[in-house]
């Protein structure tokens, strides 16, 4: 007996998920090694001169302030690289949002006065498992839009690193957790890392973003799918049983 079929209509959208640039495992290892070498001075400075709070009470804190003032002048300045590196998904996302709108970060936040004049990113390194992640799925689109808003700059490379890299990054930065690191243009001692990344990591491509700039009318695309109808369940007449 042939099963009955029905037609199901589905609307297709051009705003589909964007795939991340593919990086070979050997290239990932090399990028990780270069990245850790670049970030190691920040981790050393943090381990030597920045101490995490241990939850001291107010009285102990007041006594400690006196010694902090005395030692503050003895603490050397942070490495220059610190002003060229953004750490954390939230921080990187906010910067990409400003870049996409064409607004420089220094014109928005006063606390970035010690940062370089240009906050455009050369590369963004994201630790993820390779599976779709709602926390980082927005990065390819935002990187593509930011690059279009700053066409004079070399395109930002978006690099996906496996979860196994977390331990190395923790040690290099001296912080307990990190998932996203962005390196700005002209960062000190970053030439080898950025050159290798640009050579082995393709640019982020968003086809629908390029098509939208053509301003051509595109009609609605309706997909027609033929599916097999399932057997209907027999519904007994309840009223007939009630006497």
N, C-alpha and C positions, 0 to 999 in steps of 0.2 A: 504494500500500500504506500503510495507516494505521499510524503508529508507536505502539507500546505506551506507555502512560502509567503512572506510579506516583505514589503519594501520599507526600509528605515532611512530617513533622511537626516543627514548630519551636516552642520555648518562647519566649514573649514576656516581657520584663521591664519593670517600670515604672521601673527605675533607669537610664534611658537618658541619653545625653549631653545636657547643658543648653546651649542656644544662648546666645551672648553677646548683650548688648543692642546693638541696631543704632543706629549714629550716622551722621548724614548727613555727607558729605565737607566741606561748608562749616562745619558745626558742629565737626568735627574740627580744622579749621584755626584756628578761633577758640579752641577749648580749648587747642590747642598754644601759641598766642600768649600766652594768659593764664598758662599753666603756666610757660613760659619766663621771662616777666616776674617771676613769683613766685620762681623758683629762681635767678635771676641774682645776687642778693646772696650766695648760698652759693658760686657759682662764682667770684665776684670775691674773696671771702675766701680761698678755697682757692688761687687763683692768686697772691695777694699774701703770704700768711702760712704756707701749708702747702706744703712742698717734698718731692717724692718722693725716696725713698732711691736713691742711685746706687751702692750696693754697696761703700761704703768699708770698708777693712780695720779691724781692731780698733784699731790704733795711731792711725789718722786719726780714728776715732770717739771715742777718749778725748780727743783735742785739741779735737774739735768740741763735746764736752759742756760744756767751760768756756764757750765762746762762746754755746752754747744757753741756759745758765743766766743769762747776762747779758742776753740778748735776750728771754728768756721774759717778764720783767716789762713789756717794751715792746710785746709783742704784744697787740692789743685782743681782747676776748672775741668769740667767734663770734656771728653773728646769732641772735636769738631763734628764728627760723624753724627752725634746725637741730634743735631739740628736738621739733618737730612733723612732721618728715618722715622717713620710712623709705625707704631705697633698697636695692633688691635683692630678687629673688624669694624667696630663702631667709628673709630677715628679715621680709618681709611675710607669708609663709606661717606662720612661727612665731607671729607676733602674731595672725593670724586663728585659729590653733589655740587659743590661750589665750582669745580672745574667744568662740569657739564653746563652750568649756567653762565660760564664765562667770567665769574667773579674770583678774584685772587683772594687767598686765605688771609693775607695780611691786612686787607681792607675790611675784613669782617671781624677778626678777633685781635684784641690788643695784646693778648698773652703770647702771640706768635711773633713779637717784635724781634726776637733773637733768631728767628728762622730765616732761611734764604728768601730773596725776593720772589723767586719762582718756585711754586710748590707743585710743579708738574712731576708726575711719577715716571721714572724710567722703567721700573718693573715692580710688580706686586706678586708676592709669594704667599700662597694659601695652602695650608695643610688640610687636606680633606680625604675621605675614604674612597672617593671616586663615584659614590652613589649620589643621587639627587639630594641636595641639602637645602632646605628653605632658608637657612641663615646666609648662605653664600651664593645662591642661584642668581642674585641680582648683579653680581660683579661683572660678568661679561658685557651685559647691556650698558652698564654705567661706564665701563672702560671705553667702549666703542663711542659713546656719546661724548665723553670727555676728550677723546682724541680728535673727533670732528670739530669740537669747539676750539681746539688748539692745533690747527693743521700745520703750523710752523715747527712744532716739536716732533721729534721721532715718536712713533706710536708706542704706547705703553704695552709692555709684554705682561701677560697674565700667566703665571706659572703655577701649576698644580703639583704639590708635593705629597707623597704618601704619608699615612699616619705614622709609619715607622720612623719618620724624620723628627718627630716631636722631641724625643730625648736629646738629640744633638742641638736642637734650637734652644731648649731650656738651658743647657749647659753654656752655650755661647752667649746668651743674653743675661743669664743669672736671674731669671724670673721663673716662677713656678708653672706658668702656663702661657702659651702663645699659639695663635692659629693663623694670624695674618700679619705680614710684614711688607711695608712699602718703602722703596728706596727712591729718593728724589733725584732729579737731574743734577749732574755735577757733584755728586756725593764724593767725599775724599776717599781715595783708594778703591773706588768701585769700578774702575775701567775694565779690568779683566772679567769681572762678574757680568757687567752689563753687555760687554761685547760678545761674550759667549752666549748669553741669554738671547740676544737679538739674532744671533746666527742660528741657534738651534730651536728656538721657540717661535712658531708662527704668530702672526698678528690675529687679534680677535676679529672675526668676520660676522657681521649681522646683515644677512641678505635683505631682510625687509626694511632695514634702515636706509640702505642704498636705494631701494626701489621707491621709498617714500619721498626722497628728494626729487624724483622725476616728476612728481605731481600729475601722474597719469591716472585716469579713472579706471578702476578695476571693479567689475561686477561681483556680486556675492557668489561665492563658489559653494555649491550644494552637492555633497557626496550622496549617492544613492547606493545603499547596501541591501542586498537580498539576504534575508535570514529565514530560518525555519521556524514556523510557529509551534509553540509548545502545546501539549495536550491540555485542554480545558478541564478543570476539575468539575466533577458533577456536584451540583448543589442540590441537596434534598430539600423538598418542600417541608419546612418545619410546621407550617400550619396544618398540613394533612395529618401530622402525627398527633396534633392536639385535638382531643375530642371532648 
